[in-house]
Amino acid sequence: MKYPSTRRESLQGLEKALSTTHPGLWLDKFIQTTDKEDTAAKTTLVEQVVDIAEPIAYKAFFERYRQSLIHAPGPVYVAEGEALGRFVVGLGANSVLETSVTLHRTYGVPYIPGSALKGLASSYAATHLVDEEKWSRKFDGGKTKRGNYQRALFGDTEQSGLIVFYDALPLPGKYQLDKDIVTVHHPEYYRGEGEPPADWDSPNPVPFITARGRFLFALGLNPVAEEDLPEALKWLGLAAELLRLALREAGIGAKTTTGYGRFDLKPFSQLKPARSKVLEDALERARYLRWSNDIVHRMQKIAELWSGLPDQEKSELEAFLKAEKAKELGHHMLGKARKKDPKLNALMEKLGL
């Protein structure tokens, strides 16, 4: 039987999505018919959506997003995570289907909102950490009351938390949308129509969309005073570990009790800008610095390179010299040479020598 189309006239005749089609737009607007009797229309729609290719522009956007994290106001920890199976975030959102899925508004790729990750980490902390009073999260009178540690990390209605949870985006070319099915075996019973579940009930299969693949997870710090940064980084490390455990053990999104939503994350590490060639050259020379007659010449070259670096890279080179070359920097010849070389003298002073 042919059912009447619910599409606008200008969209009649479109049988499949183009390579440039936005998956979310197709999901929302291009169902062939919403007639309840047409059980195939929703299945066809899901099949069409999962076949749409990744947008060509997404790779460039992902790189811009990663660069923006590098230049965030505070330190950012990142980790790549692999979905251990399928997951679905936003299953209960408004949709022409009975189900939905969270897709990026501009690029149509599946992603996990930072708010969902924050809620997962907060819930995991409240239920798994030992000090219940400090990590408690209770709902009372329409408000959420949190323990001191909960409030410090995740915030509340009166103050923002210390940790920023960024959206988790899929790595370009490393994700996939899949067609899935959830089957309601006793529809009349679940609708509260007074019919007890029975073996002769007609199952009602409902198609929905899931995702899988590799994703980039990122956590950052809200701005803190310079003297508080070492302590704040400890809290950031704790939040990262909470999120890693929560994603593996509890899962995120819908249907987690049946195994959906689990992720295996690599250890988090601080995201830093790529080193410049000048810094790489200076570090290479510093690694081979020896207590020898030519140490003055070597340090003068290092000092010259150091003088042209930006502040952040200067600090990295200084930290390496302090930690690895303390003995070499005490060479008596350097004390004489620095009096005649302003750049060498400036570097030695910065090193506290």
N, C-alpha and C positions, 0 to 999 in steps of 0.2 A: 504494500500500500504506500502511495506517495503522500507525504504529509505536507501541508502548506508551509512555505519558508517564512521565517520571522525576520529575515535580513531586509535591509533597505534595498530598494530596487537597484541602486548603483553597485551593490555588492553581489547581486545575483550572478551565478555562473562561476564563481571562484571555487575551484575544487581543492586546491592545495595552497599552502603558504609559499611565498617566494623566499629566496635565500636572504633577503634583506628584511624580512618580516620580523616584527617585535613579538616574541612568544606571548607576553602578557596581553598585548593588544588583541592578538588572535584568540586567546583564551576567553577574553571578556566580550568580544564583539562578533565573532565569526561562527558561532554555533549555527548549524543549518536550520534547526527548528527547536522550539522549546515545548512542542507538543508532548504531553506526558506519556502518550502511547508510543512515541518513537524512542524506543530504548537504545537504538543504534546511534543516534545523533551525538550523545555524550561520549560514547566510546570512540567514535570517529574524531570528535574534537580533541580528545586527549591524545590520540595517535598522531594527529597532525601537529600538535604543539611539541611533542617530544622529538619530532623529526626535524624541527627547525634548527639550522646551523648556528654556531656562535657568531655574533656580529664581528665583522672585520675590524671595526674600530675598538673592540673591547680590549685587545692586547695593549694598545697605546694608553687607554684609560687606566688599565691596571698598573702600568709602570708609573703613570702620573700619581696615582693613589699611593703607591709605595714610596715615591719620592716625597710626597706630602707628609708621610709619617716620619721620614728622616728629619724634616724641618719643623716638626711639631714643637710647641713651646717647651715641653718637658721631655725627658727620656721615654722611649717607647720600646717595649719588649715584643718580639714577634716569634711565631712558631708556625710551621706548616703542619696541617692535620689531615689525615686520610680517613674518610668515612669507612667504618668497618662493614657497612652494609648500605641500606638506603635510609634516607631521612626525609621528613617533610615538616617545614615550619610554615605556619599560617593555614593549617588545614581547615580551620573553622571560619576563616574570613569570608566576606560576601563574595559570591560567585554565581555564574549561571549554572554551575554544577552544584551538587550537594557539598562539594569539597573545594578547597582552593589551595594555592601554594604561593609563597612569597618570592616574587621575582623583582629584579632591579628595575626601577621605574624607567630609566633611560636605556639600558642595554638588554634587559630581559633575561639576565642570567640569574640562577638561584643564588641566594645569599642568606646569611644569618644576621639579623639585626643586632647591633650592640646591646640594645635593651634586653633582648632575649638571653644573651650571654651573661649579662649582669644579673638578671633574675635567677639564672641557673646557678651561678657561683654563690649568690647570696643564700639561696635555698640549701645548697650543699653544705655551706658553712654552718648554717643554723642546725642542721640535722646530724652532722658528722663530727664537728669539733667538740673537744672535751668540756671547755668552760662554757656551760650553757648560758650563764648570765651575760657574759660579754658578747656571745655570738647569737643570742636569741633573736627571733623575728616573730612577733605576735601581732595579730589583728584584733583591734579593740575599738569599738565605737566608730567604725569606718576608717580608722587610721592604723598605720603600721608603726608599731613600737619596736625599736631595735636596741640591742645591747651596745655598749660603748664601741667595741671593735667593729660591729656591723655598721654602725653609723659612721665611723671613721673611714671605712673602706667604700661603702656603698651609698652613704648619704641618707637623707630623709626629706620630708617636705619643707624643712627649715634650712637645710644646708646641703651643699653638694658633697659627694664623697671624694676621697683622695684619688681614686682610680677612674680612669676613662676607659670604657669598653668600646672599641671600634667595631664596625660591621666586619664580619668575616666574608671575604670575597673569594670566589673560586679562581684557581690558577688558570690562565688561558690555556685552552686545549686539554685540560685535565679534569673536566667534569662532564656529567651527562644527566639529562632528564630521562626518567623512565615511566612507563605506564604501569600502574599497579591497580589492584582490585581489593576492595573490602566488601564482604558479602554479609548482608543482613538476613539471617536464616528465619527469623520469626517477626516479620514487619508489623503485623497486627498487634502482637503482644507488646512490642516496644513502643508503639503509638498509643498504648493505653486503651485499646478498644475492647478490653475485657476478655479477649481470647487467650487461653493458656497456650504456651508453646507446644507444638506437636510435630511428629515426624512427617506429616503430610503437608506442612506449610511450604509455600513456594519461596525459595531463596531469592533475594533481590541483590544481584551484584552491582556495586557502585564503583565506576572507574575513578581513579585520582592520579595525580602526578607526584612522583618522588624524585629525589636527586641523590647523586653520589659523586665521589671524586676527591680531589685535593683542594684544600682551602687555606687561606692565609689568615691567621688569628693575630690580633694586635691589642695590647694593653698599654696605656700611657698614664702619666702622672699629671694631675692638675698642678698649676704653678705653685711652687713652695719656695721659701727662703733658702738661700745658698747653704746656710749652716744646717738646715734641716734635711738637705738632699740625701746624705748617707742613710739616715733613718727611714726616709720616705722610700728609698730604693728597696729596703728590706720588705716593706709593706707591698710594694709592687711585685717583688718576687713571690711573696705569699699568695697574692691574688692570682698570679699566673699559675702557681701550683694548684690552687683550688679549682681553677677553671679546667686545667688539664685532667685532674681526677674526676671532676663532675662530668665532663664530656665522655670519659671512658666508662665510668661506672653507672651514671644515671641517664645519660643521653639527653638530647635536646629535641624539642618539637613534639609532635604527636606520636602516639602509639609506641612510646618508649618501653612500656611493660611487655611488649611483644618483640623487643630487640631493635627497634628502629632508633636512629639518632645517635648511635655510639661513634666516637671518633678516637683515633689514636694520634696523639700529638707528639711531635719531637720536642725536646727541651726548649724552653723559651730562651732567647738571647737578645741582648740590646741591639737595636738597629742603629747602625752608624753609617755616615756617608762613606762612599768609596774613597780610599786613599788616593791622593794626587801622586803623580809620577815623581814630583820633587820630594814628597815625604817618603815614598818608597826608596828613593835613592839615598836619602839621609839615614833612614833606618838600616839599610844594607851596609852603609859605611860604619854606622855605630856598632853593628853586630861584630864586625871584624876589627874593632878598636883594640889595640894591644899595648901593653907596657913596653914600649920600644922607642928607638931614637926618632922615628918619624911620627910619633903621636901628635906632635904639634901641628904638622902639616895636615894630618887627618882631621884633627879637631877644628882647625881653621876652615876646612872645607865643609864640615858638618855645620859649623856656626854660620857660614855664608848661606847655606841652604836653609837653615833654621830661620834666619832673619827675613826671608821672603815668604814664609808660610803664614796662613791665617791662624788666628789664636787657637782654635780647636786643635789643629794639627801641630802647632807648636807645643801645646800641652802634652800631646801623645808622645812626641819625640823626647820631651823633657822627662816624662814619666819613665820611659824606657831607659834613658841614660842613668837616672837615679837608681832604678831597681837593678839594672844589669851591669853597669860599668862604674860603680862607686870607687873601686880600687884604681882603675885606670885614670879616673879623673883627678886622682891625688898625685899624679906625676909632677915632679918638681919643675920640669921644663915648661909646663903649662902656666905656672905662676909667673914666669918671666915673660912668656909670649903674650899673655893677655894685656900687659901694659902697653904694647905696641899695636894691638889689634882690637879696635872698638867692638866689633861683632863678637869676637871670641870672649871678650870681657863681659859683654851683655849676657851672653849665654851662661857663662860661669856664675854670674851674679844671680841669674834666674834659677840656677841649680843650687843656690845657697852656698857657693864656694868662694 
